[in-house]
Amino acid sequence: MKDFVYVISGEHGRRRIGCSDNPRQRLKELQTGSPYPLKLEFIGEAENKQIELEAYFMLNQHKSSGDGEWFTVPPDVAVTTVMAAANRLGYRIKQVDPDAVAPPNSHRQPLWVTTAMLPFVAAYAYWIFETAYRHF
């Protein structure tokens, strides 16, 4: 499973740095709790989640009051800090187009389709076993 480091812009010039296997889903979760529109500024494929912690350390003096994952810095400073944190730790970050990051299990069908198919699958299985055991 791939890990991604992201930078999200929020209200009043605040930026959030974090790691997730699905940054778009994480944005949706954060948006649910925010009355202000949030925006993905950067997504990078990361080799190690330590990059997030190193970026927190590097931006420590810019922490927003009340939350350790939000920083009051311009978006380019947040992205540059993430890249510098990776470099400092000896890792590389490959920038990824936010639309290209597929959610995990995106190939799976919706739950309602699976649920609707259950009676048909059960009937088919019954027919297979009934046909197979008639010969014994």
A tleap script that builds the chain and sets N, CA, C and O, in Angstrom:
source leaprc.protein.ff14SB
mol = sequence {
  NMET LYS ASP PHE VAL TYR VAL ILE SER GLY
  GLU HIE GLY ARG ARG ARG ILE GLY CYS SER
  ASP ASN PRO ARG GLN ARG LEU LYS GLU LEU
  GLN THR GLY SER PRO TYR PRO LEU LYS LEU
  GLU PHE ILE GLY GLU ALA GLU ASN LYS GLN
  ILE GLU LEU GLU ALA TYR PHE MET LEU ASN
  GLN HIE LYS SER SER GLY ASP GLY GLU TRP
  PHE THR VAL PRO PRO ASP VAL ALA VAL THR
  THR VAL MET ALA ALA ALA ASN ARG LEU GLY
  TYR ARG ILE LYS GLN VAL ASP PRO ASP ALA
  VAL ALA PRO PRO ASN SER HIE ARG GLN PRO
  LEU TRP VAL THR THR ALA MET LEU PRO PHE
  VAL ALA ALA TYR ALA TYR TRP ILE PHE GLU
  THR ALA TYR ARG HIE CPHE
}
set mol.1.N position { 0.838 -1.171 0.000 }
set mol.1.CA position { 0.000 0.000 0.000 }
set mol.1.C position { 0.891 1.246 0.000 }
set mol.1.O position { 1.875 1.315 0.737 }
set mol.2.N position { 0.544 2.204 -0.814 }
set mol.2.CA position { 1.315 3.430 -0.921 }
set mol.2.C position { 0.940 4.382 0.210 }
set mol.2.O position { -0.204 4.424 0.663 }
set mol.3.N position { 1.933 5.141 0.648 }
set mol.3.CA position { 1.708 6.221 1.602 }
set mol.3.C position { 1.944 7.531 0.884 }
set mol.3.O position { 2.814 7.633 0.019 }
set mol.4.N position { 1.168 8.523 1.246 }
set mol.4.CA position { 1.288 9.835 0.647 }
set mol.4.C position { 1.404 10.869 1.753 }
set mol.4.O position { 0.790 10.735 2.812 }
set mol.5.N position { 2.187 11.888 1.499 }
set mol.5.CA position { 2.259 13.053 2.368 }
set mol.5.C position { 1.504 14.160 1.634 }
set mol.5.O position { 1.609 14.289 0.415 }
set mol.6.N position { 0.742 14.957 2.386 }
set mol.6.CA position { -0.088 15.965 1.731 }
set mol.6.C position { 0.010 17.295 2.469 }
set mol.6.O position { 0.399 17.362 3.634 }
set mol.7.N position { -0.355 18.338 1.752 }
set mol.7.CA position { -0.514 19.671 2.328 }
set mol.7.C position { -1.910 20.132 1.944 }
set mol.7.O position { -2.268 20.152 0.766 }
set mol.8.N position { -2.689 20.498 2.944 }
set mol.8.CA position { -4.055 20.979 2.730 }
set mol.8.C position { -4.133 22.416 3.217 }
set mol.8.O position { -3.649 22.737 4.302 }
set mol.9.N position { -4.746 23.287 2.409 }
set mol.9.CA position { -4.959 24.677 2.802 }
set mol.9.C position { -6.319 24.808 3.453 }
set mol.9.O position { -7.312 24.246 2.991 }
set mol.10.N position { -6.340 25.564 4.537 }
set mol.10.CA position { -7.583 25.816 5.247 }
set mol.10.C position { -7.855 27.295 5.358 }
set mol.10.O position { -7.388 28.088 4.541 }
set mol.11.N position { -8.610 27.663 6.369 }
set mol.11.CA position { -9.001 29.056 6.570 }
set mol.11.C position { -7.872 29.869 7.197 }
set mol.11.O position { -6.993 29.324 7.864 }
set mol.12.N position { -7.912 31.161 6.974 }
set mol.12.CA position { -6.993 32.119 7.595 }
set mol.12.C position { -5.523 31.793 7.360 }
set mol.12.O position { -4.701 31.993 8.254 }
set mol.13.N position { -5.178 31.297 6.177 }
set mol.13.CA position { -3.789 31.045 5.838 }
set mol.13.C position { -3.160 29.855 6.533 }
set mol.13.O position { -1.936 29.754 6.615 }
set mol.14.N position { -3.993 28.950 7.035 }
set mol.14.CA position { -3.454 27.777 7.723 }
set mol.14.C position { -3.259 26.623 6.750 }
set mol.14.O position { -4.016 26.471 5.791 }
set mol.15.N position { -2.233 25.809 7.007 }
set mol.15.CA position { -1.930 24.625 6.187 }
set mol.15.C position { -1.801 23.415 7.100 }
set mol.15.O position { -1.276 23.512 8.209 }
set mol.16.N position { -2.281 22.293 6.628 }
set mol.16.CA position { -2.164 21.038 7.373 }
set mol.16.C position { -1.230 20.113 6.612 }
set mol.16.O position { -1.359 19.947 5.399 }
set mol.17.N position { -0.300 19.519 7.320 }
set mol.17.CA position { 0.617 18.546 6.750 }
set mol.17.C position { 0.281 17.209 7.381 }
set mol.17.O position { 0.126 17.109 8.598 }
set mol.18.N position { 0.168 16.185 6.553 }
set mol.18.CA position { -0.160 14.870 7.091 }
set mol.18.C position { 0.221 13.759 6.140 }
set mol.18.O position { 0.687 14.003 5.027 }
set mol.19.N position { 0.016 12.534 6.592 }
set mol.19.CA position { 0.242 11.328 5.783 }
set mol.19.C position { -1.039 10.519 5.744 }
set mol.19.O position { -1.789 10.472 6.719 }
set mol.20.N position { -1.278 9.890 4.618 }
set mol.20.CA position { -2.470 9.071 4.457 }
set mol.20.C position { -2.277 8.155 3.263 }
set mol.20.O position { -1.501 8.463 2.358 }
set mol.21.N position { -2.982 7.028 3.258 }
set mol.21.CA position { -2.964 6.178 2.076 }
set mol.21.C position { -4.002 6.658 1.060 }
set mol.21.O position { -4.028 6.189 -0.078 }
set mol.22.N position { -4.865 7.602 1.482 }
set mol.22.CA position { -5.884 8.155 0.599 }
set mol.22.C position { -6.099 9.632 0.942 }
set mol.22.O position { -7.019 9.965 1.688 }
set mol.23.N position { -5.263 10.510 0.407 }
set mol.23.CA position { -5.364 11.935 0.755 }
set mol.23.C position { -6.698 12.578 0.380 }
set mol.23.O position { -7.180 13.462 1.089 }
set mol.24.N position { -7.296 12.142 -0.727 }
set mol.24.CA position { -8.590 12.732 -1.103 }
set mol.24.C position { -9.663 12.395 -0.074 }
set mol.24.O position { -10.489 13.243 0.264 }
set mol.25.N position { -9.656 11.163 0.425 }
set mol.25.CA position { -10.608 10.779 1.458 }
set mol.25.C position { -10.336 11.556 2.741 }
set mol.25.O position { -11.267 11.976 3.429 }
set mol.26.N position { -9.065 11.742 3.057 }
set mol.26.CA position { -8.698 12.512 4.249 }
set mol.26.C position { -9.189 13.946 4.125 }
set mol.26.O position { -9.665 14.525 5.101 }
set mol.27.N position { -9.079 14.525 2.935 }
set mol.27.CA position { -9.593 15.877 2.700 }
set mol.27.C position { -11.096 15.926 2.961 }
set mol.27.O position { -11.593 16.862 3.587 }
set mol.28.N position { -11.815 14.918 2.480 }
set mol.28.CA position { -13.271 14.870 2.698 }
set mol.28.C position { -13.593 14.780 4.188 }
set mol.28.O position { -14.514 15.443 4.666 }
set mol.29.N position { -12.839 13.964 4.919 }
set mol.29.CA position { -13.057 13.833 6.361 }
set mol.29.C position { -12.813 15.151 7.081 }
set mol.29.O position { -13.592 15.548 7.948 }
set mol.30.N position { -11.729 15.826 6.716 }
set mol.30.CA position { -11.429 17.112 7.337 }
set mol.30.C position { -12.458 18.169 6.949 }
set mol.30.O position { -12.814 19.023 7.761 }
set mol.31.N position { -12.935 18.109 5.703 }
set mol.31.CA position { -13.918 19.090 5.241 }
set mol.31.C position { -15.221 18.969 6.021 }
set mol.31.O position { -15.900 19.967 6.265 }
set mol.32.N position { -15.565 17.757 6.407 }
set mol.32.CA position { -16.787 17.531 7.182 }
set mol.32.C position { -16.764 18.336 8.474 }
set mol.32.O position { -17.799 18.847 8.903 }
set mol.33.N position { -15.596 18.454 9.097 }
set mol.33.CA position { -15.491 19.175 10.359 }
set mol.33.C position { -15.132 20.638 10.216 }
set mol.33.O position { -14.925 21.315 11.223 }
set mol.34.N position { -15.050 21.152 8.993 }
set mol.34.CA position { -14.643 22.539 8.793 }
set mol.34.C position { -15.729 23.336 8.072 }
set mol.34.O position { -16.255 22.890 7.052 }
set mol.35.N position { -16.064 24.518 8.601 }
set mol.35.CA position { -17.037 25.362 7.906 }
set mol.35.C position { -16.414 26.103 6.718 }
set mol.35.O position { -17.131 26.706 5.920 }
set mol.36.N position { -15.091 26.060 6.600 }
set mol.36.CA position { -14.379 26.741 5.521 }
set mol.36.C position { -13.966 25.733 4.458 }
set mol.36.O position { -13.693 24.577 4.779 }
set mol.37.N position { -13.918 26.154 3.195 }
set mol.37.CA position { -13.471 25.222 2.150 }
set mol.37.C position { -11.992 24.872 2.315 }
set mol.37.O position { -11.166 25.744 2.584 }
set mol.38.N position { -11.669 23.601 2.154 }
set mol.38.CA position { -10.298 23.115 2.226 }
set mol.38.C position { -9.843 22.723 0.827 }
set mol.38.O position { -10.658 22.371 -0.026 }
set mol.39.N position { -8.534 22.787 0.600 }
set mol.39.CA position { -8.002 22.499 -0.730 }
set mol.39.C position { -6.701 21.718 -0.602 }
set mol.39.O position { -5.843 22.056 0.214 }
set mol.40.N position { -6.558 20.671 -1.414 }
set mol.40.CA position { -5.291 19.939 -1.482 }
set mol.40.C position { -4.297 20.784 -2.266 }
set mol.40.O position { -4.520 21.083 -3.439 }
set mol.41.N position { -3.221 21.161 -1.633 }
set mol.41.CA position { -2.174 21.953 -2.283 }
set mol.41.C position { -1.093 21.055 -2.879 }
set mol.41.O position { -0.499 21.380 -3.907 }
set mol.42.N position { -0.845 19.917 -2.220 }
set mol.42.CA position { 0.269 19.070 -2.629 }
set mol.42.C position { 0.016 17.640 -2.152 }
set mol.42.O position { -0.463 17.410 -1.042 }
set mol.43.N position { 0.352 16.688 -3.025 }
set mol.43.CA position { 0.388 15.273 -2.650 }
set mol.43.C position { 1.691 14.719 -3.193 }
set mol.43.O position { 2.032 14.919 -4.359 }
set mol.44.N position { 2.405 14.028 -2.338 }
set mol.44.CA position { 3.649 13.391 -2.750 }
set mol.44.C position { 3.692 11.963 -2.272 }
set mol.44.O position { 3.315 11.669 -1.137 }
set mol.45.N position { 4.152 11.067 -3.132 }
set mol.45.CA position { 4.316 9.674 -2.747 }
set mol.45.C position { 5.544 9.596 -1.841 }
set mol.45.O position { 6.649 9.945 -2.255 }
set mol.46.N position { 5.349 9.143 -0.621 }
set mol.46.CA position { 6.408 9.149 0.381 }
set mol.46.C position { 6.837 7.733 0.731 }
set mol.46.O position { 6.024 6.809 0.746 }
set mol.47.N position { 8.111 7.578 1.008 }
set mol.47.CA position { 8.654 6.284 1.389 }
set mol.47.C position { 8.563 6.042 2.888 }
set mol.47.O position { 8.681 4.905 3.346 }
set mol.48.N position { 8.354 7.112 3.655 }
set mol.48.CA position { 8.406 6.984 5.101 }
set mol.48.C position { 7.519 8.043 5.736 }
set mol.48.O position { 7.529 9.199 5.313 }
set mol.49.N position { 6.754 7.655 6.746 }
set mol.49.CA position { 5.883 8.605 7.440 }
set mol.49.C position { 6.640 9.549 8.368 }
set mol.49.O position { 6.056 10.501 8.884 }
set mol.50.N position { 7.928 9.301 8.588 }
set mol.50.CA position { 8.747 10.186 9.414 }
set mol.50.C position { 8.839 11.580 8.801 }
set mol.50.O position { 9.109 12.556 9.502 }
set mol.51.N position { 8.616 11.671 7.504 }
set mol.51.CA position { 8.686 12.962 6.818 }
set mol.51.C position { 7.693 13.938 7.437 }
set mol.51.O position { 8.004 15.114 7.630 }
set mol.52.N position { 6.507 13.447 7.745 }
set mol.52.CA position { 5.478 14.281 8.362 }
set mol.52.C position { 5.984 14.847 9.696 }
set mol.52.O position { 5.850 16.044 9.948 }
set mol.53.N position { 6.556 14.006 10.537 }
set mol.53.CA position { 7.035 14.447 11.849 }
set mol.53.C position { 8.203 15.427 11.724 }
set mol.53.O position { 8.310 16.385 12.490 }
set mol.54.N position { 9.071 15.174 10.752 }
set mol.54.CA position { 10.204 16.083 10.535 }
set mol.54.C position { 9.703 17.452 10.073 }
set mol.54.O position { 10.237 18.479 10.492 }
set mol.55.N position { 8.695 17.472 9.226 }
set mol.55.CA position { 8.119 18.750 8.777 }
set mol.55.C position { 7.477 19.485 9.957 }
set mol.55.O position { 7.584 20.707 10.053 }
set mol.56.N position { 6.806 18.746 10.861 }
set mol.56.CA position { 6.243 19.373 12.061 }
set mol.56.C position { 7.348 20.039 12.879 }
set mol.56.O position { 7.194 21.166 13.350 }
set mol.57.N position { 8.458 19.329 13.040 }
set mol.57.CA position { 9.583 19.862 13.801 }
set mol.57.C position { 10.120 21.137 13.149 }
set mol.57.O position { 10.403 22.125 13.826 }
set mol.58.N position { 10.253 21.095 11.833 }
set mol.58.CA position { 10.819 22.243 11.114 }
set mol.58.C position { 9.896 23.468 11.165 }
set mol.58.O position { 10.378 24.600 11.132 }
set mol.59.N position { 8.588 23.257 11.245 }
set mol.59.CA position { 7.634 24.372 11.273 }
set mol.59.C position { 7.104 24.650 12.678 }
set mol.59.O position { 6.097 25.341 12.831 }
set mol.60.N position { 7.756 24.131 13.684 }
set mol.60.CA position { 7.259 24.211 15.056 }
set mol.60.C position { 6.869 25.634 15.472 }
set mol.60.O position { 5.836 25.816 16.117 }
set mol.61.N position { 7.650 26.620 15.126 }
set mol.61.CA position { 7.366 27.985 15.554 }
set mol.61.C position { 6.178 28.601 14.810 }
set mol.61.O position { 5.740 29.702 15.143 }
set mol.62.N position { 5.652 27.885 13.793 }
set mol.62.CA position { 4.519 28.398 13.021 }
set mol.62.C position { 3.220 27.643 13.302 }
set mol.62.O position { 2.252 27.770 12.552 }
set mol.63.N position { 3.196 26.858 14.379 }
set mol.63.CA position { 1.988 26.088 14.707 }
set mol.63.C position { 0.817 27.022 14.966 }
set mol.63.O position { 0.955 28.066 15.603 }
set mol.64.N position { -0.335 26.616 14.456 }
set mol.64.CA position { -1.558 27.351 14.757 }
set mol.64.C position { -1.991 26.995 16.172 }
set mol.64.O position { -1.778 25.874 16.635 }
set mol.65.N position { -2.586 27.938 16.838 }
set mol.65.CA position { -2.998 27.676 18.224 }
set mol.65.C position { -4.073 26.591 18.261 }
set mol.65.O position { -5.024 26.598 17.480 }
set mol.66.N position { -3.886 25.668 19.186 }
set mol.66.CA position { -4.894 24.639 19.417 }
set mol.66.C position { -4.720 23.348 18.643 }
set mol.66.O position { -5.375 22.359 18.972 }
set mol.67.N position { -3.869 23.311 17.630 }
set mol.67.CA position { -3.741 22.085 16.843 }
set mol.67.C position { -2.316 21.947 16.324 }
set mol.67.O position { -1.780 22.871 15.712 }
set mol.68.N position { -1.707 20.796 16.568 }
set mol.68.CA position { -0.323 20.573 16.185 }
set mol.68.C position { -0.099 20.212 14.732 }
set mol.68.O position { 1.048 20.128 14.294 }
set mol.69.N position { -1.163 19.997 13.971 }
set mol.69.CA position { -0.996 19.603 12.576 }
set mol.69.C position { -1.301 20.744 11.610 }
set mol.69.O position { -1.181 20.568 10.397 }
set mol.70.N position { -1.686 21.889 12.117 }
set mol.70.CA position { -1.972 23.064 11.297 }
set mol.70.C position { -0.912 24.117 11.558 }
set mol.70.O position { -0.519 24.362 12.699 }
set mol.71.N position { -0.455 24.738 10.470 }
set mol.71.CA position { 0.607 25.740 10.557 }
set mol.71.C position { 0.179 26.983 9.786 }
set mol.71.O position { -0.480 26.881 8.751 }
set mol.72.N position { 0.548 28.139 10.282 }
set mol.72.CA position { 0.230 29.392 9.609 }
set mol.72.C position { 1.434 29.791 8.759 }
set mol.72.O position { 2.312 30.538 9.192 }
set mol.73.N position { 1.442 29.273 7.549 }
set mol.73.CA position { 2.501 29.553 6.569 }
set mol.73.C position { 1.862 29.567 5.184 }
set mol.73.O position { 0.793 28.988 4.993 }
set mol.74.N position { 2.509 30.224 4.211 }
set mol.74.CA position { 2.006 30.159 2.835 }
set mol.74.C position { 2.110 28.729 2.293 }
set mol.74.O position { 2.910 27.938 2.793 }
set mol.75.N position { 1.311 28.392 1.282 }
set mol.75.CA position { 1.333 27.028 0.749 }
set mol.75.C position { 2.701 26.606 0.223 }
set mol.75.O position { 3.104 25.458 0.411 }
set mol.76.N position { 3.422 27.521 -0.435 }
set mol.76.CA position { 4.731 27.145 -0.970 }
set mol.76.C position { 5.732 26.843 0.138 }
set mol.76.O position { 6.617 26.006 -0.040 }
set mol.77.N position { 5.604 27.514 1.276 }
set mol.77.CA position { 6.479 27.227 2.412 }
set mol.77.C position { 6.177 25.844 2.982 }
set mol.77.O position { 7.095 25.099 3.325 }
set mol.78.N position { 4.900 25.503 3.085 }
set mol.78.CA position { 4.525 24.179 3.595 }
set mol.78.C position { 5.052 23.075 2.679 }
set mol.78.O position { 5.615 22.089 3.155 }
set mol.79.N position { 4.873 23.237 1.376 }
set mol.79.CA position { 5.344 22.226 0.413 }
set mol.79.C position { 6.867 22.134 0.442 }
set mol.79.O position { 7.423 21.036 0.452 }
set mol.80.N position { 7.537 23.273 0.455 }
set mol.80.CA position { 9.001 23.282 0.498 }
set mol.80.C position { 9.509 22.618 1.776 }
set mol.80.O position { 10.516 21.909 1.752 }
set mol.81.N position { 8.824 22.842 2.875 }
set mol.81.CA position { 9.218 22.219 4.141 }
set mol.81.C position { 9.076 20.705 4.080 }
set mol.81.O position { 9.928 19.982 4.596 }
set mol.82.N position { 8.022 20.225 3.462 }
set mol.82.CA position { 7.833 18.775 3.310 }
set mol.82.C position { 8.965 18.189 2.470 }
set mol.82.O position { 9.525 17.146 2.808 }
set mol.83.N position { 9.292 18.861 1.388 }
set mol.83.CA position { 10.380 18.380 0.534 }
set mol.83.C position { 11.717 18.424 1.263 }
set mol.83.O position { 12.523 17.502 1.140 }
set mol.84.N position { 11.959 19.498 2.028 }
set mol.84.CA position { 13.200 19.626 2.790 }
set mol.84.C position { 13.282 18.573 3.892 }
set mol.84.O position { 14.359 18.044 4.170 }
set mol.85.N position { 12.146 18.268 4.521 }
set mol.85.CA position { 12.116 17.237 5.557 }
set mol.85.C position { 12.493 15.882 4.965 }
set mol.85.O position { 13.257 15.125 5.565 }
set mol.86.N position { 11.959 15.584 3.797 }
set mol.86.CA position { 12.299 14.319 3.128 }
set mol.86.C position { 13.783 14.286 2.790 }
set mol.86.O position { 14.450 13.273 3.000 }
set mol.87.N position { 14.295 15.381 2.273 }
set mol.87.CA position { 15.713 15.459 1.917 }
set mol.87.C position { 16.598 15.294 3.150 }
set mol.87.O position { 17.608 14.592 3.114 }
set mol.88.N position { 16.212 15.938 4.219 }
set mol.88.CA position { 16.975 15.864 5.470 }
set mol.88.C position { 17.048 14.421 5.984 }
set mol.88.O position { 18.058 14.011 6.556 }
set mol.89.N position { 15.968 13.654 5.774 }
set mol.89.CA position { 15.929 12.260 6.229 }
set mol.89.C position { 16.498 11.286 5.200 }
set mol.89.O position { 16.622 10.090 5.467 }
set mol.90.N position { 16.842 11.807 4.021 }
set mol.90.CA position { 17.416 10.950 2.980 }
set mol.90.C position { 16.388 10.231 2.132 }
set mol.90.O position { 16.685 9.196 1.537 }
set mol.91.N position { 15.175 10.774 2.071 }
set mol.91.CA position { 14.121 10.171 1.256 }
set mol.91.C position { 13.789 11.091 0.091 }
set mol.91.O position { 14.109 12.280 0.095 }
set mol.92.N position { 13.143 10.509 -0.895 }
set mol.92.CA position { 12.666 11.292 -2.036 }
set mol.92.C position { 11.154 11.282 -2.010 }
set mol.92.O position { 10.520 10.310 -1.600 }
set mol.93.N position { 10.598 12.386 -2.458 }
set mol.93.CA position { 9.146 12.476 -2.602 }
set mol.93.C position { 8.843 12.701 -4.069 }
set mol.93.O position { 9.412 13.588 -4.706 }
set mol.94.N position { 7.954 11.901 -4.591 }
set mol.94.CA position { 7.520 12.046 -5.975 }
set mol.94.C position { 6.160 12.735 -5.960 }
set mol.94.O position { 5.181 12.183 -5.457 }
set mol.95.N position { 6.105 13.949 -6.518 }
set mol.95.CA position { 4.836 14.675 -6.541 }
set mol.95.C position { 3.834 13.930 -7.402 }
set mol.95.O position { 4.168 13.405 -8.464 }
set mol.96.N position { 2.602 13.896 -6.924 }
set mol.96.CA position { 1.535 13.142 -7.579 }
set mol.96.C position { 0.375 14.087 -7.865 }
set mol.96.O position { 0.043 14.948 -7.050 }
set mol.97.N position { -0.226 13.919 -9.011 }
set mol.97.CA position { -1.425 14.680 -9.349 }
set mol.97.C position { -2.549 14.230 -8.411 }
set mol.97.O position { -2.824 13.032 -8.329 }
set mol.98.N position { -3.208 15.159 -7.698 }
set mol.98.CA position { -4.260 14.758 -6.759 }
set mol.98.C position { -5.368 13.920 -7.390 }
set mol.98.O position { -5.953 13.068 -6.722 }
set mol.99.N position { -5.661 14.153 -8.668 }
set mol.99.CA position { -6.714 13.379 -9.331 }
set mol.99.C position { -6.263 11.972 -9.694 }
set mol.99.O position { -7.089 11.100 -9.964 }
set mol.100.N position { -4.944 11.749 -9.701 }
set mol.100.CA position { -4.424 10.434 -10.066 }
set mol.100.C position { -4.350 9.483 -8.882 }
set mol.100.O position { -4.123 8.287 -9.062 }
set mol.101.N position { -4.541 10.004 -7.667 }
set mol.101.CA position { -4.476 9.161 -6.478 }
set mol.101.C position { -5.812 8.465 -6.322 }
set mol.101.O position { -6.815 9.083 -5.964 }
set mol.102.N position { -5.812 7.165 -6.596 }
set mol.102.CA position { -7.048 6.389 -6.504 }
set mol.102.C position { -7.276 5.948 -5.070 }
set mol.102.O position { -6.330 5.568 -4.379 }
set mol.103.N position { -8.525 5.995 -4.614 }
set mol.103.CA position { -8.798 5.500 -3.277 }
set mol.103.C position { -8.537 4.003 -3.186 }
set mol.103.O position { -8.675 3.293 -4.183 }
set mol.104.N position { -8.157 3.502 -1.988 }
set mol.104.CA position { -7.944 2.068 -1.861 }
set mol.104.C position { -9.222 1.314 -2.195 }
set mol.104.O position { -10.324 1.770 -1.888 }
set mol.105.N position { -9.067 0.173 -2.815 }
set mol.105.CA position { -10.195 -0.685 -3.186 }
set mol.105.C position { -11.173 0.021 -4.119 }
set mol.105.O position { -12.366 -0.281 -4.097 }
set mol.106.N position { -10.691 0.956 -4.938 }
set mol.106.CA position { -11.580 1.689 -5.835 }
set mol.106.C position { -12.138 0.779 -6.934 }
set mol.106.O position { -13.113 1.128 -7.600 }
set mol.107.N position { -11.517 -0.382 -7.117 }
set mol.107.CA position { -11.990 -1.315 -8.126 }
set mol.107.C position { -13.192 -2.105 -7.635 }
set mol.107.O position { -13.853 -2.781 -8.423 }
set mol.108.N position { -13.480 -2.029 -6.352 }
set mol.108.CA position { -14.583 -2.797 -5.799 }
set mol.108.C position { -15.905 -2.143 -6.143 }
set mol.108.O position { -15.996 -0.927 -6.312 }
set mol.109.N position { -16.922 -2.974 -6.242 }
set mol.109.CA position { -18.247 -2.450 -6.524 }
set mol.109.C position { -18.873 -1.903 -5.246 }
set mol.109.O position { -18.458 -2.274 -4.148 }
set mol.110.N position { -19.859 -1.032 -5.375 }
set mol.110.CA position { -20.511 -0.481 -4.194 }
set mol.110.C position { -21.192 -1.580 -3.370 }
set mol.110.O position { -21.569 -2.625 -3.902 }
set mol.111.N position { -21.341 -1.332 -2.078 }
set mol.111.CA position { -21.928 -2.312 -1.177 }
set mol.111.C position { -23.343 -2.684 -1.581 }
set mol.111.O position { -23.739 -3.841 -1.433 }
set mol.112.N position { -24.117 -1.727 -2.089 }
set mol.112.CA position { -25.502 -2.036 -2.440 }
set mol.112.C position { -25.572 -3.044 -3.588 }
set mol.112.O position { -26.505 -3.845 -3.656 }
set mol.113.N position { -24.581 -3.006 -4.493 }
set mol.113.CA position { -24.565 -3.967 -5.599 }
set mol.113.C position { -24.293 -5.366 -5.055 }
set mol.113.O position { -24.947 -6.333 -5.446 }
set mol.114.N position { -23.323 -5.460 -4.150 }
set mol.114.CA position { -23.004 -6.750 -3.536 }
set mol.114.C position { -24.209 -7.295 -2.792 }
set mol.114.O position { -24.532 -8.477 -2.913 }
set mol.115.N position { -24.874 -6.450 -2.029 }
set mol.115.CA position { -26.036 -6.864 -1.252 }
set mol.115.C position { -27.180 -7.301 -2.171 }
set mol.115.O position { -27.849 -8.300 -1.902 }
set mol.116.N position { -27.401 -6.562 -3.241 }
set mol.116.CA position { -28.483 -6.904 -4.171 }
set mol.116.C position { -28.217 -8.221 -4.890 }
set mol.116.O position { -29.155 -8.922 -5.268 }
set mol.117.N position { -26.945 -8.562 -5.082 }
set mol.117.CA position { -26.594 -9.784 -5.807 }
set mol.117.C position { -26.650 -11.038 -4.929 }
set mol.117.O position { -26.671 -12.148 -5.460 }
set mol.118.N position { -26.674 -10.893 -3.613 }
set mol.118.CA position { -26.631 -12.050 -2.724 }
set mol.118.C position { -27.694 -13.107 -3.016 }
set mol.118.O position { -27.350 -14.287 -3.083 }
set mol.119.N position { -28.965 -12.749 -3.194 }
set mol.119.CA position { -29.958 -13.797 -3.473 }
set mol.119.C position { -29.655 -14.565 -4.769 }
set mol.119.O position { -29.871 -15.775 -4.838 }
set mol.120.N position { -29.159 -13.868 -5.784 }
set mol.120.CA position { -28.847 -14.524 -7.052 }
set mol.120.C position { -27.644 -15.453 -6.926 }
set mol.120.O position { -27.633 -16.550 -7.485 }
set mol.121.N position { -26.641 -15.007 -6.192 }
set mol.121.CA position { -25.456 -15.834 -5.969 }
set mol.121.C position { -25.832 -17.077 -5.170 }
set mol.121.O position { -25.373 -18.179 -5.471 }
set mol.122.N position { -26.669 -16.896 -4.151 }
set mol.122.CA position { -27.101 -18.035 -3.330 }
set mol.122.C position { -27.902 -19.025 -4.169 }
set mol.122.O position { -27.715 -20.235 -4.047 }
set mol.123.N position { -28.790 -18.519 -5.017 }
set mol.123.CA position { -29.591 -19.414 -5.867 }
set mol.123.C position { -28.689 -20.155 -6.857 }
set mol.123.O position { -28.895 -21.344 -7.101 }
set mol.124.N position { -27.718 -19.487 -7.416 }
set mol.124.CA position { -26.790 -20.106 -8.355 }
set mol.124.C position { -25.956 -21.181 -7.658 }
set mol.124.O position { -25.758 -22.269 -8.198 }
set mol.125.N position { -25.474 -20.871 -6.465 }
set mol.125.CA position { -24.691 -21.852 -5.711 }
set mol.125.C position { -25.555 -23.070 -5.379 }
set mol.125.O position { -25.097 -24.207 -5.491 }
set mol.126.N position { -26.786 -22.833 -4.976 }
set mol.126.CA position { -27.696 -23.943 -4.672 }
set mol.126.C position { -27.899 -24.803 -5.910 }
set mol.126.O position { -27.866 -26.030 -5.817 }
set mol.127.N position { -28.108 -24.185 -7.067 }
set mol.127.CA position { -28.319 -24.913 -8.307 }
set mol.127.C position { -27.083 -25.753 -8.661 }
set mol.127.O position { -27.215 -26.908 -9.066 }
set mol.128.N position { -25.884 -25.174 -8.510 }
set mol.128.CA position { -24.639 -25.892 -8.814 }
set mol.128.C position { -24.510 -27.127 -7.927 }
set mol.128.O position { -24.258 -28.225 -8.422 }
set mol.129.N position { -24.682 -26.950 -6.623 }
set mol.129.CA position { -24.527 -28.084 -5.699 }
set mol.129.C position { -25.636 -29.115 -5.897 }
set mol.129.O position { -25.383 -30.317 -5.814 }
set mol.130.N position { -26.838 -28.665 -6.152 }
set mol.130.CA position { -27.947 -29.591 -6.379 }
set mol.130.C position { -27.693 -30.426 -7.638 }
set mol.130.O position { -27.929 -31.634 -7.639 }
set mol.131.N position { -27.221 -29.796 -8.689 }
set mol.131.CA position { -26.921 -30.505 -9.937 }
set mol.131.C position { -25.758 -31.481 -9.740 }
set mol.131.O position { -25.800 -32.609 -10.230 }
set mol.132.N position { -24.747 -31.053 -9.039 }
set mol.132.CA position { -23.563 -31.894 -8.830 }
set mol.132.C position { -23.884 -33.127 -7.994 }
set mol.132.O position { -23.362 -34.207 -8.273 }
set mol.133.N position { -24.720 -32.991 -6.989 }
set mol.133.CA position { -25.014 -34.120 -6.100 }
set mol.133.C position { -26.092 -35.059 -6.622 }
set mol.133.O position { -26.308 -36.115 -6.028 }
set mol.134.N position { -26.767 -34.721 -7.693 }
set mol.134.CA position { -27.762 -35.620 -8.286 }
set mol.134.C position { -27.083 -36.846 -8.885 }
set mol.134.O position { -27.697 -37.908 -8.990 }
set mol.135.N position { -25.831 -36.705 -9.274 }
set mol.135.CA position { -25.119 -37.797 -9.918 }
set mol.135.C position { -24.539 -38.786 -8.919 }
set mol.135.O position { -24.049 -39.839 -9.325 }
set mol.136.N position { -24.580 -38.481 -7.618 }
set mol.136.CA position { -24.002 -39.383 -6.624 }
set mol.136.C position { -25.026 -40.225 -5.971 }
set mol.136.O position { -24.698 -41.039 -5.108 }
savepdb mol mol.pdb
quit
